[in-house]
Amino acid sequence: MLASASTGSYTLAAYDERAGTFAFTPPPGKYAIAVTSQNQYAYVEATEAPGAPTVTLSSDCYRVTGQITGAPGAAAVVWFARLSRKFGDRFAAVPDAHGQVTACLPDGTYRAIVDGAATSFPIWIRVAADTTVALPAYVKAQLEASPRGAQLANEDLPSFAQAIRGHTVIGMAEANHGTAEFFTYRAKLALELARAGNLRAILLEADAIAMFAIDDYVMGAEVDVAQAVVALNFWITDVREFLAALADLRAYNAHVAAARKVHVLGIDAQRLEPPVALLLAHRVPLAISEREADLLSRIAPDHGKPFTAMSDDDRTTLLAALDRWARTTADITQVAGRAAVAAKSIRLQLGYLVEPGIDALRDPAMAELAQQIIALTGAKQVAVWAHLGHLSRIGRYGARSLGEHLAERFAADYYPIAFLSFRGAARAWDAGGQIGVIPHALAPAPAFSLEAVLRQATGAPEVAWVRLDQANPVLQRWLDSPRYVREFGSAYQPGDAEKLHAFPAEFPAVVVLDHTSPTTPTPTGVRCVGAAPCGGS
């Protein structure tokens, strides 16, 4: 397999083990190369073409044997993508006539998925010895069929909000990060739930400490909200649509009693400097000793790595102090309440320093912070804004999702909603990371996609508010199989945006927007590589 650094594309190519070369010559460019056979492997992070690339195979690998089930005879390939920060660290193996596939892979954690005439949900495997894996698959042709006669009455916003108002935690999941209307309509739904029900907080996939300034703003304090958004250091939120949503929430809060105001808070934990700074800024009221302050100051740089070099006694002292500060029943607007969130954030991030690292621990961390903040606000109902992959009730990305944790804690009181786009455009990084965060045109979703089917079933409204428990028998039978939705995160790869999900198991409700547009970055929200303009307003 060759991965092009310039286009972000992957090319399957036969490899001649005797000659040590591929069977074709790639066009000029920089490539990563991953090769696997039954007993050997090779990975080259960067090599230049033209010229037929040569690699040296190694037997320092473990044999992984997979069995594809559910798609007999379907021509397929199995991808083994290693969990790493290296580009192109992705191996391909072709199954035999019985659906069995064998690959020799180096030590690591892998995302295995079936592709070709069949497909599957990703299966995560740890390769530290010879291992086997089951790969339940589906024939793509069967998944690419649309139901006939599927009709559904579209609800309006007030009736949709009324129907879901009894749930404690409502996930509002965006299918991608760069769609303007995802901000707009999630804010509309949140405000409707606040006016007609008990919604008292919106929790974002954003830094828990940096979001305190934004919460102060929506609660009525004089805050430079544009600068507060910049401080999030997040292109996804540094957009005019987010600022407009915050202004609407501030205006709402200005005209309601204190008990009905809506907080806007963060639940992400990815930076140590903000929580450390918050604690050190309140040393006296928090009774932070000289030694504890010194230990806090030492862990802030370099993502907390100095923590691993501390003595056992220093680590024990610091962790005990963090646990002490995290235990409080103070309100989230008080110093002790915010210090509790800061201490919890630090404690969780120090856990990222051990295997399996931030990729596996981030969602559980967000779940812990969400539960802590819900308790500190006393909110009877909250909305959580995050990506589809985080809020799904079934994890798909190598660890249990935030949604899985919330579903376990709140059971049926956790109600995630998928926000999808039928057509339009959205911002995201270009596939090769060579330009920046730019608008990408989105053609109408395929006729077999969930967006297209629900749009058709509801009569193609501008916005379809759909509870899947209201589906007619035709649609319910169609949903017995997994279905495709268009989904991508921070980067967009053409041809790789249709992802498989199980509805209603993952999301019992869906909002389909007929036409969407890219988010509008502020001057500080533009992200470019080099001097070329990109992603402007």
C-alpha positions in Angstrom: 0.0 0.0 0.0 1.3 3.5 -0.9 -0.1 6.6 0.8 0.5 9.9 -1.0 1.5 12.7 1.3 0.4 15.3 -1.3 -3.1 14.0 -1.9 -3.9 12.0 1.2 -4.9 9.1 -1.1 -4.1 5.4 -0.7 -3.1 3.0 -3.5 -3.2 -0.7 -3.3 -0.3 -2.3 -5.3 1.0 -5.9 -5.5 4.5 -6.3 -4.0 7.1 -8.6 -5.4 8.9 -10.0 -2.3 11.7 -11.6 -4.4 12.5 -8.4 -6.3 11.7 -6.1 -3.4 9.7 -3.7 -5.6 6.1 -2.8 -6.4 4.5 -3.8 -9.7 4.0 -0.2 -10.8 5.8 3.2 -10.8 3.9 5.9 -8.9 3.7 9.5 -10.1 6.2 12.0 -8.7 5.7 12.9 -5.0 6.3 11.8 -1.5 4.9 8.6 -0.2 4.6 6.4 2.9 4.8 2.7 2.2 3.2 -0.2 4.2 3.7 -3.8 3.1 2.5 -7.0 4.8 2.6 -10.7 3.9 1.9 -13.8 6.0 5.3 -13.7 7.6 6.9 -10.3 7.0 6.2 -6.6 6.9 7.7 -3.2 6.0 6.8 0.4 6.8 8.6 3.4 5.3 7.3 6.7 6.6 8.6 8.9 3.7 10.1 8.1 0.3 10.3 10.0 -3.0 9.0 9.0 -6.4 9.4 8.7 -9.4 11.1 5.3 -9.5 9.7 2.0 -8.3 10.0 2.2 -4.5 12.1 -0.5 -2.9 11.7 -1.6 0.7 13.3 -4.2 3.0 10.9 -6.7 4.6 11.3 -7.7 8.3 10.0 -10.7 10.1 9.9 -8.8 13.4 6.1 -8.9 13.4 3.1 -10.9 14.7 0.7 -13.0 12.6 -2.9 -11.7 12.7 -5.5 -14.0 11.3 -8.9 -12.6 10.6 -12.2 -14.3 9.5 -14.8 -12.4 7.6 -18.3 -13.5 8.2 -21.7 -12.3 6.8 -20.5 -11.5 3.3 -19.7 -14.9 1.6 -17.9 -14.6 -1.7 -17.7 -10.8 -1.7 -14.4 -9.5 -3.1 -12.8 -7.6 -0.2 -9.7 -6.2 1.3 -9.0 -5.8 5.0 -7.2 -2.6 6.2 -5.2 -2.7 9.4 -4.6 1.0 10.4 -2.1 1.4 13.2 -2.9 3.8 16.0 0.0 6.3 15.6 0.8 9.8 14.5 2.7 8.6 11.4 1.2 9.2 8.0 0.3 6.1 5.9 0.7 3.6 8.8 -1.9 1.4 7.3 -1.6 -2.1 6.0 -3.8 -4.0 3.5 -4.4 -7.7 3.2 -6.6 -9.7 0.8 -8.7 -12.6 2.1 -8.8 -16.0 0.5 -11.9 -17.6 -1.0 -13.1 -18.7 2.4 -12.9 -15.1 3.9 -9.8 -15.7 5.9 -7.1 -13.1 5.9 -3.6 -13.2 7.3 -1.2 -10.4 7.9 2.1 -10.0 9.8 2.0 -6.7 11.7 4.4 -4.9 14.0 3.6 -4.3 17.6 0.8 -1.8 18.0 -3.0 -1.1 18.3 -4.9 -1.4 15.0 -8.2 -0.4 13.5 -9.3 -3.3 11.3 -12.0 -2.8 8.7 -13.3 -4.7 5.7 -13.5 -2.8 2.4 -14.4 -3.5 -1.2 -17.6 -5.3 -2.1 -18.2 -5.8 1.6 -17.8 -3.5 4.6 -17.7 -3.7 8.3 -17.7 -1.7 11.5 -14.1 -1.0 12.7 -12.7 -3.6 15.1 -9.8 -2.5 17.3 -7.1 -5.1 18.1 -4.0 -5.0 20.2 -1.1 -6.7 18.4 1.6 -7.8 20.9 1.5 -11.5 20.0 0.0 -13.7 17.3 -3.8 -13.1 17.4 -7.1 -13.8 15.7 -10.0 -11.5 15.0 -13.6 -11.9 13.9 -14.7 -9.5 11.2 -18.5 -9.4 10.8 -19.2 -7.8 7.4 -22.1 -6.7 5.3 -22.4 -6.8 1.5 -22.3 -3.3 0.3 -24.8 -3.8 -2.5 -27.4 -4.7 0.2 -26.6 -1.6 2.2 -26.9 0.5 -0.9 -30.6 -0.2 -1.3 -33.3 2.4 -0.5 -36.6 1.5 1.1 -39.8 1.8 -1.0 -42.8 3.5 0.5 -41.0 5.0 3.6 -43.1 7.9 4.8 -42.7 9.9 7.9 -44.5 12.9 9.4 -41.9 15.7 9.9 -42.1 17.3 13.4 -41.5 21.0 13.9 -39.0 22.3 16.5 -41.4 22.9 19.4 -43.1 19.5 19.1 -39.7 17.7 18.7 -38.3 19.5 21.8 -41.5 18.7 23.7 -41.1 15.0 22.9 -37.5 14.7 24.2 -37.7 17.1 27.2 -37.9 14.3 29.7 -34.3 13.2 29.1 -31.5 14.3 31.5 -28.7 14.4 28.9 -29.3 15.2 25.3 -26.4 14.7 22.9 -26.4 17.0 19.9 -23.9 15.4 17.6 -22.5 17.1 14.5 -21.5 15.0 11.5 -18.6 17.3 10.9 -17.0 20.2 12.7 -17.3 22.9 10.0 -21.0 23.3 9.2 -22.5 26.7 10.0 -26.1 25.3 10.5 -25.0 22.7 13.0 -24.2 25.6 15.4 -27.4 27.4 14.5 -29.9 24.6 14.9 -28.3 23.1 18.0 -28.6 26.5 19.6 -32.2 26.7 18.5 -33.0 23.3 20.0 -31.2 24.1 23.2 -33.0 27.4 23.6 -36.4 25.7 22.9 -35.6 23.2 25.6 -34.6 25.9 28.0 -37.8 28.0 27.4 -40.2 25.1 27.5 -38.4 22.8 29.9 -35.5 22.3 32.3 -32.3 22.6 30.1 -29.8 24.6 32.2 -26.4 23.8 30.6 -24.7 23.2 27.3 -21.5 21.2 27.5 -19.0 21.5 24.6 -16.2 19.4 23.2 -13.9 22.3 24.2 -11.3 23.0 27.0 -13.1 22.9 30.4 -11.0 25.7 31.9 -10.9 28.1 28.9 -14.7 27.8 28.6 -15.2 29.4 32.1 -14.7 32.9 30.5 -17.4 32.1 27.9 -19.7 30.9 30.6 -19.2 34.2 32.4 -20.1 36.0 29.2 -23.4 34.1 28.6 -24.3 34.6 32.3 -24.1 38.3 31.9 -20.5 39.3 32.9 -18.6 41.9 30.9 -16.2 39.7 29.0 -14.5 40.1 25.6 -16.1 37.0 24.2 -14.2 37.2 20.9 -11.0 37.0 22.8 -12.3 34.3 25.0 -13.2 32.2 21.9 -9.7 32.8 20.5 -8.3 31.5 23.8 -9.9 28.2 23.2 -7.3 27.7 20.5 -9.8 25.7 18.4 -10.5 26.6 14.8 -13.8 24.7 15.1 -15.3 27.2 17.6 -13.4 30.3 16.4 -16.2 31.1 13.9 -19.0 33.7 13.7 -21.8 31.2 14.0 -20.5 30.1 17.5 -20.3 33.8 18.5 -23.9 34.4 17.3 -25.1 31.4 19.3 -23.3 32.7 22.4 -24.9 36.1 21.9 -28.4 34.5 21.7 -27.8 32.6 24.9 -26.6 35.7 26.7 -29.7 37.6 25.5 -31.9 34.7 26.7 -30.2 34.7 30.1 -30.6 38.4 30.5 -34.4 38.1 30.7 -34.9 35.0 32.9 -34.6 34.3 36.6 -31.2 33.1 37.9 -32.5 29.6 38.3 -33.4 29.4 34.6 -30.2 30.7 33.1 -28.3 28.4 30.8 -24.6 27.7 31.4 -22.2 27.1 28.5 -19.2 25.0 29.8 -16.4 22.8 28.4 -15.8 19.1 29.1 -12.5 18.5 27.2 -9.1 18.0 28.9 -6.2 18.4 26.5 -4.0 21.2 28.0 -2.4 21.3 31.4 -1.5 25.0 31.5 -5.0 26.4 31.9 -6.1 24.2 34.9 -2.7 24.7 36.6 -2.9 28.4 36.1 -6.4 28.5 37.6 -5.3 26.6 40.7 -2.2 28.7 41.3 -4.2 31.9 40.8 -6.3 31.0 43.9 -3.6 29.6 46.2 -4.9 31.3 49.3 -8.6 30.3 49.2 -7.7 26.8 48.1 -5.1 26.4 50.8 -2.4 25.3 48.4 0.9 24.8 50.2 4.3 25.9 48.9 5.2 22.3 48.0 1.9 21.7 46.2 2.3 24.9 44.2 5.9 23.9 43.2 4.6 20.4 42.1 1.9 22.1 40.0 4.3 24.4 38.4 6.6 21.5 37.5 4.0 19.5 35.6 2.5 22.3 33.4 5.3 22.4 30.7 5.7 19.7 28.1 2.2 18.2 28.4 2.9 17.0 32.0 5.9 14.7 31.1 7.9 15.9 34.1 5.3 14.1 36.2 6.8 10.8 35.2 10.2 11.8 36.4 9.0 12.9 39.9 9.8 10.8 42.9 7.1 8.5 44.2 6.6 10.8 47.2 6.1 13.9 45.0 3.6 12.1 42.8 1.7 10.8 45.8 1.5 14.3 47.3 0.4 15.9 44.1 -2.3 13.3 43.3 -3.6 13.5 46.9 -3.9 17.3 46.6 -5.7 17.1 43.2 -8.2 14.6 44.7 -8.7 17.0 47.7 -9.4 20.0 45.5 -11.7 17.9 43.2 -14.0 17.0 46.1 -16.5 19.8 46.6 -20.2 20.6 46.3 -19.5 24.3 45.6 -21.4 25.9 42.7 -19.6 26.0 39.3 -19.5 29.8 39.5 -17.5 29.7 42.7 -13.7 29.4 43.0 -13.9 26.0 44.7 -16.3 24.7 42.1 -14.0 25.7 39.2 -11.0 24.5 41.1 -12.6 21.1 41.4 -13.0 21.0 37.6 -9.4 22.1 37.1 -8.1 19.4 39.5 -10.1 16.7 37.8 -8.8 17.9 34.4 -5.2 17.7 35.6 -5.8 14.3 37.2 -7.2 12.9 34.0 -4.5 14.4 31.8 -1.8 12.8 33.9 -3.4 9.5 33.0 -2.8 10.2 29.3 0.9 9.7 30.0 0.5 6.0 30.4 -0.6 3.4 27.8 -2.9 3.6 25.8 -2.6 7.4 25.9 -4.9 10.3 25.0 -6.6 8.6 22.0 -8.2 6.0 24.2 -8.6 8.1 27.4 -10.0 11.4 26.0 -13.6 10.2 25.8 -13.7 8.7 29.3 -12.1 11.9 30.5 -14.8 14.0 28.9 -17.5 11.7 30.4 -16.0 12.2 33.9 -15.8 16.0 33.5 -19.4 16.0 32.1 -20.7 14.2 35.1 -18.8 16.4 37.6 -20.0 19.6 35.9 -23.6 18.3 35.8 -23.4 17.8 39.6 -21.8 21.2 40.2 -24.4 23.0 38.2 -27.3 21.1 39.6 -28.8 21.1 36.1 -31.8 18.8 35.6 -31.2 18.7 31.9 -28.1 19.4 29.8 -27.2 19.4 26.2 -23.8 18.0 25.0 -22.3 19.3 21.8 -19.7 17.1 20.2 -18.9 15.1 17.1 -20.9 12.1 16.0 -18.1 9.7 16.9 -18.0 11.0 20.5 -21.7 11.0 21.2 -22.7 7.7 19.7 -24.0 5.2 22.2 -21.6 2.6 20.6 -17.9 3.5 20.4 -16.2 3.1 17.0 -12.8 4.7 17.4 -10.6 2.5 19.6 -12.1 3.2 23.0 -15.4 3.5 24.7 -17.1 6.7 23.5 -18.3 9.6 25.6 -21.8 8.5 24.6 -21.2 5.0 25.8 -20.2 6.3 29.2 -23.2 8.7 29.4 -25.5 5.9 28.4 -24.1 3.7 31.1 -24.5 6.4 33.7 -27.8 7.8 32.7 -29.4 4.8 30.8 -32.5 5.8 28.9 -32.1 9.4 30.2 -29.2 9.8 27.7 -30.7 10.7 24.3 -28.2 11.4 21.5 -29.4 13.2 18.3 -27.4 13.1 15.0 -27.3 16.4 13.0 -26.7 15.5 9.3 -26.4 17.5 6.1 -28.0 16.4 2.8 -26.0 18.7 0.6 -24.1 22.0 0.6 -20.6 22.6 1.9 -18.5 22.4 5.1 -15.1 23.5 6.3 -12.3 21.0 7.2 -8.6 20.4 6.6 -7.8 19.3 3.1 -6.9 15.6 2.9 -3.1 16.2 2.5 -2.9 19.0 5.0 -1.2 21.1 2.3 -3.7 24.1 2.2 -5.5 24.5 5.4 -9.1 24.5 6.7 -11.1 25.2 3.6 -14.7 24.9 2.4 -15.5 21.6 0.7 -18.5 21.2 -1.6 -20.8 18.3 -0.6 -22.9 16.8 -3.4 -26.3 15.5 -2.5 -25.9 12.5 -0.2 -26.4 9.1 -2.0 -30.0 7.9 -2.4 -29.2 5.0 0.0 -27.8 7.2 2.8 -29.8 7.9 5.9 -29.9 11.6 5.1 -31.4 11.0 1.7 -34.0 8.4 2.8 -35.2 10.5 5.8 -35.3 13.6 3.6 -37.4 11.8 1.0 -39.7 10.2 3.6 -40.5 13.6 5.2 -41.2 15.4 1.9 -37.8 17.2 1.5 -38.3 20.0 4.1 -35.6 22.5 4.9 -35.1 20.8 8.3 -36.4 17.3 9.1 -36.8 16.7 12.9 -37.1 12.9 13.1 -37.5 10.5 16.0 -36.8 7.1 14.7 -39.2 5.4 17.2 -41.9 7.0 15.1 -40.8 5.4 11.9 -43.3 3.3 9.8 -42.7 -0.5 9.5 -41.0 -0.1 6.1 -38.4 2.3 7.5 -38.0 0.3 10.7 -37.2 -2.9 8.6 -34.7 -0.9 6.6 -33.1 0.3 9.8 -32.6 -3.3 10.9 -29.3 -3.1 9.0 -26.5 -0.5 9.5 -26.8 2.5 7.3 -24.5 5.1 5.8 -24.2 8.7 6.8 -21.8 11.4 5.6 -19.4 12.0 8.5 -15.9 13.5 8.8 -14.1 15.2 11.5 -11.3 17.9 11.3 -10.1 16.6 7.9 -12.1 15.8 4.7 -11.1 13.1 2.3 -13.2 12.9 -0.8 -14.7 9.5 -1.3 -14.1 8.5 2.3 -16.9 10.4 4.0 -19.7 7.8 4.0 -19.6 6.0 7.3 -21.7 3.1 8.6 -23.8 3.5 11.8 -26.5 1.5 13.5 -29.7 3.4 13.9 -31.5 3.8 16.2 -29.1 1.9 18.5 -26.5 4.7 18.3 -28.8 7.6 17.7 -32.6 7.4 18.4 -33.2 10.7 16.6 -31.9 12.6 13.6 -32.0 16.2 12.3 -31.5 16.4 8.6 -30.6 19.8 7.1 -31.4 20.0 3.4 -28.7 22.5 2.5 -25.8 23.6 4.7 -22.9 26.1 4.4 -19.4 26.3 5.7 -18.7 28.0 9.0 -17.4 31.5 8.8 -14.0 31.9 10.5 -13.1 35.0 12.4 -9.8 36.6 11.4 -8.1 34.4 14.1 -10.1 31.4 13.1 -8.6 31.0 9.6 -6.1 28.1 9.4 -3.7 28.0 6.5 -0.5 26.2 5.6 2.0 28.7 4.1 1.0 32.0 2.6 -1.9 30.9 0.4 -5.3 32.2 1.4 -7.7 29.6 2.7 -11.0 29.3 4.6 -11.8 33.0 4.5 -15.2 34.6 5.2 
